[in-house]
Amino acid sequence: MTQIFKKDQLEIRVYPTRKGMGVSAANDVAVTIRILLLHKPALNMIFASAPSQNEFLDALRAHTDIEWERINAFHMDEYVGLPAEAPQAFGNFLKKKIFDGLPFGAVHYLNGNHPDLKEECRRYTALLRQHPADLVCMGIGENGHIAFNDPHVASFEDSESVKVVDLDERCRMQQVHDGCFASLEEVPTHALTLTVPALMSASRLFCMVPGKTKAWALYHTVTDPVSENIPATSLRRHKCAVIYADMDSAYMLADPSPVSVDSFR
């Protein structure tokens, strides 16, 4: 049985299984795409790259009846300095998981190896302005980040849309926990990221947060004051954002005593 509750404007849905969470999220995204395409000639989508997105991306890829050629795809962050062919590169992850499997109208990649990273930020910012985001499919990091907006670099009022950031140690350790790198020393120290305002500018946000390693982040996203200390709390101010969780990620919310939510349904 799915549990649904709200905190501020954010809806949180908790599913019995991780697979069920991913399938439900993909179905909701697919329905939203079909409705929007009735009224718009094209859509722009931003995708996250992480193992937490696997079940969702696998399920979304099965919706082959969508007019994907009317959709432009972006990804929200990329490491700086990884070899172009590295499987850990987020563009390569998404290319394998979904971009090569569906006939998108266009796919726009961030280049973490550009010789002038500020110029790369300007290039991608221009693309985002030309193609304002309709949907963001995202996750939350173990430290509460969204994209690579770690607490020490996140700004809810950022004047930039894309920027270079240094990654905090907890963020980098998540990549080890996810099995993407064998040790902390292998994880890049810097990345390109879409900023919080760039993500929040989309009309609809779908946030997939499964697994026990995300329980702390999910709990504090729901219960902490809205601030850059937990960047994901910004989701609570968005008019159309949904978190999809499983029982593992939501276990800290199971005891209602420490959690203040606005309403249960």
C-alpha positions as CSV (number, residue, x, y, z in Angstrom):
1,M,0.0,0.0,0.0
2,T,1.3,3.4,-1.0
3,Q,1.6,6.0,1.8
4,I,1.1,9.6,0.7
5,F,1.6,12.8,2.8
6,K,2.6,16.4,2.3
7,K,5.0,18.8,3.8
8,D,4.4,22.4,2.8
9,Q,3.8,22.2,-1.0
10,L,5.8,18.9,-1.4
11,E,4.1,15.6,-1.8
12,I,5.9,12.5,-0.6
13,R,4.8,9.0,-1.8
14,V,6.2,5.9,-0.1
15,Y,6.1,2.6,-1.9
16,P,6.5,-1.0,-0.6
17,T,9.3,-1.8,-3.0
18,R,12.0,0.1,-4.9
19,K,10.9,-1.4,-8.2
20,G,7.3,-0.4,-7.6
21,M,8.5,3.1,-6.8
22,G,10.4,3.4,-10.1
23,V,7.5,2.0,-12.1
24,S,5.0,4.4,-10.5
25,A,7.3,7.4,-11.0
26,A,7.9,6.5,-14.7
27,N,4.1,6.1,-15.2
28,D,3.5,9.5,-13.7
29,V,6.2,11.1,-15.8
30,A,4.8,9.4,-19.0
31,V,1.3,10.6,-18.3
32,T,2.6,14.1,-17.7
33,I,4.5,14.1,-20.9
34,R,1.5,12.9,-22.9
35,I,-0.7,15.6,-21.5
36,L,1.9,18.4,-22.0
37,L,2.5,17.3,-25.6
38,L,-1.2,17.9,-26.3
39,H,-0.6,21.6,-25.7
40,K,3.1,22.2,-26.6
41,P,5.0,21.4,-29.8
42,A,8.1,20.2,-27.8
43,L,9.2,19.6,-24.3
44,N,12.5,20.0,-22.4
45,M,13.5,17.5,-19.7
46,I,16.4,17.4,-17.3
47,F,17.7,14.0,-16.0
48,A,19.7,13.0,-13.0
49,S,22.5,10.4,-13.2
50,A,22.8,7.9,-10.3
51,P,22.0,4.3,-9.3
52,S,19.0,5.7,-7.4
53,Q,17.5,6.5,-10.8
54,N,17.9,3.0,-12.3
55,E,14.4,1.6,-11.6
56,F,12.8,4.8,-12.8
57,L,14.9,5.1,-16.0
58,D,14.4,1.4,-16.9
59,A,10.6,1.8,-16.5
60,L,10.5,5.1,-18.4
61,R,12.5,3.6,-21.3
62,A,9.7,1.1,-21.7
63,H,7.2,3.9,-22.7
64,T,8.1,3.7,-26.4
65,D,4.7,5.0,-27.5
66,I,5.6,8.5,-26.4
67,E,6.7,11.0,-29.1
68,W,10.2,11.2,-27.8
69,E,11.3,13.0,-31.0
70,R,9.4,16.1,-29.6
71,I,11.5,16.1,-26.4
72,N,14.9,17.7,-25.8
73,A,17.0,16.1,-23.1
74,F,19.5,17.7,-20.7
75,H,21.5,16.3,-17.7
76,M,22.0,18.2,-14.5
77,D,25.6,17.7,-13.6
78,E,28.9,16.3,-14.7
79,Y,32.3,15.6,-13.2
80,V,35.3,17.7,-14.1
81,G,38.3,15.9,-15.5
82,L,37.1,12.3,-16.0
83,P,38.3,10.6,-19.2
84,A,35.7,11.1,-21.9
85,E,34.9,7.3,-22.0
86,A,34.7,6.8,-18.2
87,P,31.5,4.9,-17.3
88,Q,31.2,7.1,-14.2
89,A,30.7,10.2,-16.3
90,F,27.1,11.2,-15.9
91,G,26.5,11.8,-19.6
92,N,27.8,8.3,-20.4
93,F,25.5,6.9,-17.7
94,L,22.4,8.5,-19.2
95,K,23.5,7.7,-22.7
96,K,23.5,4.0,-21.8
97,K,20.4,4.1,-19.6
98,I,18.0,6.1,-21.7
99,F,19.4,8.5,-24.3
100,D,20.5,5.8,-26.7
101,G,17.4,3.8,-26.2
102,L,14.8,6.4,-27.2
103,P,14.6,8.8,-30.2
104,F,14.9,12.1,-28.4
105,G,14.7,15.2,-30.6
106,A,18.0,16.4,-29.2
107,V,20.3,15.5,-26.3
108,H,22.5,18.2,-24.8
109,Y,25.5,17.0,-22.8
110,L,27.6,18.9,-20.3
111,N,31.3,18.7,-21.1
112,G,33.4,18.4,-17.9
113,N,36.6,18.3,-20.0
114,H,36.1,21.6,-21.8
115,P,39.3,23.7,-21.6
116,D,37.4,26.7,-20.5
117,L,34.8,25.6,-17.9
118,K,33.3,29.0,-17.5
119,E,32.7,29.1,-21.3
120,E,31.0,25.6,-21.0
121,C,28.8,27.0,-18.3
122,R,27.8,29.9,-20.5
123,R,27.1,27.5,-23.5
124,Y,24.9,25.3,-21.4
125,T,23.1,28.3,-19.8
126,A,22.3,29.6,-23.3
127,L,20.8,26.2,-24.2
128,L,18.7,26.1,-21.1
129,R,17.4,29.6,-21.8
130,Q,16.5,28.6,-25.4
131,H,14.8,25.5,-24.1
132,P,13.2,26.3,-20.7
133,A,12.7,23.1,-18.6
134,D,9.3,21.5,-18.4
135,L,10.2,18.5,-16.3
136,V,13.1,17.6,-14.0
137,C,13.7,14.0,-13.1
138,M,16.0,14.1,-10.1
139,G,17.2,12.6,-6.9
140,I,18.6,13.7,-3.5
141,G,22.1,13.1,-2.4
142,E,23.2,11.6,1.0
143,N,24.1,15.1,2.2
144,G,20.8,16.5,1.0
145,H,22.1,18.0,-2.2
146,I,20.2,18.3,-5.5
147,A,22.3,18.0,-8.6
148,F,25.8,18.9,-7.2
149,N,24.5,21.7,-5.1
150,D,26.1,20.6,-1.8
151,P,25.2,22.6,1.3
152,H,28.4,24.7,1.2
153,V,27.8,25.8,-2.4
154,A,24.0,25.8,-2.7
155,S,22.2,29.1,-3.1
156,F,18.4,29.4,-3.4
157,E,18.9,32.8,-5.0
158,D,21.8,31.9,-7.3
159,S,22.3,34.3,-10.2
160,E,23.8,31.6,-12.3
161,S,22.1,28.7,-14.0
162,V,25.2,26.5,-14.4
163,K,28.4,26.7,-12.4
164,V,31.6,25.0,-11.4
165,V,31.6,23.6,-7.8
166,D,33.9,21.8,-5.5
167,L,32.4,18.6,-3.9
168,D,32.2,18.0,-0.2
169,E,33.6,14.8,1.2
170,R,30.2,13.3,2.1
171,C,29.1,13.9,-1.5
172,R,32.2,12.2,-2.8
173,M,31.8,9.3,-0.4
174,Q,28.3,8.7,-1.8
175,Q,29.9,7.8,-5.1
176,V,31.9,5.1,-3.3
177,H,28.8,3.9,-1.5
178,D,27.0,3.7,-4.9
179,G,29.8,1.5,-6.2
180,C,30.8,4.0,-8.9
181,F,34.4,4.4,-7.6
182,A,36.5,2.1,-5.5
183,S,37.8,4.7,-3.2
184,L,37.4,8.4,-2.2
185,E,40.7,9.2,-3.9
186,E,39.3,8.2,-7.2
187,V,36.3,10.5,-7.0
188,P,36.7,13.9,-8.8
189,T,36.8,16.9,-6.5
190,H,35.0,19.3,-8.9
191,A,32.0,19.2,-11.1
192,L,29.6,21.3,-13.3
193,T,26.1,21.6,-12.0
194,L,22.8,23.2,-12.7
195,T,22.0,25.5,-9.8
196,V,19.0,25.3,-7.5
197,P,17.1,28.1,-9.3
198,A,17.7,26.3,-12.7
199,L,16.2,23.1,-11.4
200,M,13.3,24.9,-9.6
201,S,12.4,26.8,-12.8
202,A,10.8,23.7,-14.3
203,S,7.1,23.4,-14.1
204,R,7.1,19.9,-12.7
205,L,9.7,18.0,-10.5
206,F,9.8,14.3,-10.0
207,C,12.3,13.2,-7.4
208,M,13.2,9.5,-6.9
209,V,14.9,8.7,-3.5
210,P,15.1,5.0,-2.8
211,G,17.4,3.1,-0.4
212,K,18.6,3.2,3.2
213,T,21.6,5.3,2.4
214,K,19.1,8.1,1.5
215,A,17.0,7.9,4.7
216,W,18.9,10.6,6.5
217,A,18.6,13.0,3.6
218,L,14.9,12.3,3.1
219,Y,14.1,12.7,6.8
220,H,15.9,16.1,6.9
221,T,14.3,17.2,3.6
222,V,10.9,16.7,5.2
223,T,11.6,17.9,8.7
224,D,14.3,20.6,8.7
225,P,13.6,24.3,8.1
226,V,13.9,25.2,4.4
227,S,17.5,26.4,3.9
228,E,20.6,25.7,2.0
229,N,21.8,23.5,4.9
230,I,19.7,20.8,3.3
231,P,19.4,22.0,-0.4
232,A,16.6,19.5,-1.1
233,T,14.3,21.4,1.3
234,S,13.8,23.8,-1.7
235,L,11.5,21.2,-3.1
236,R,9.0,22.1,-0.4
237,R,8.5,25.5,-2.1
238,H,7.8,24.2,-5.5
239,K,4.2,24.2,-6.7
240,C,4.4,20.8,-8.4
241,A,7.0,18.5,-6.9
242,V,6.7,14.9,-5.8
243,I,9.2,12.7,-4.0
244,Y,9.0,9.0,-4.7
245,A,10.5,6.9,-1.9
246,D,10.6,3.3,-0.8
247,M,10.3,1.7,2.6
248,D,14.1,1.7,3.1
249,S,14.5,5.4,2.4
250,A,11.4,6.4,4.4
251,Y,12.1,4.3,7.5
252,M,13.1,7.3,9.6
253,L,9.7,8.8,8.8
254,A,7.8,5.7,10.0
255,D,7.7,7.0,13.6
256,P,5.4,10.0,13.4
257,S,6.6,11.5,16.7
258,P,9.7,13.3,15.4
259,V,8.1,14.3,12.1
260,S,5.8,17.2,11.5
261,V,3.8,16.9,8.3
262,D,1.0,19.2,7.2
263,S,-1.4,16.5,6.1
264,F,-1.9,12.8,5.6
265,R,-4.2,11.3,3.0
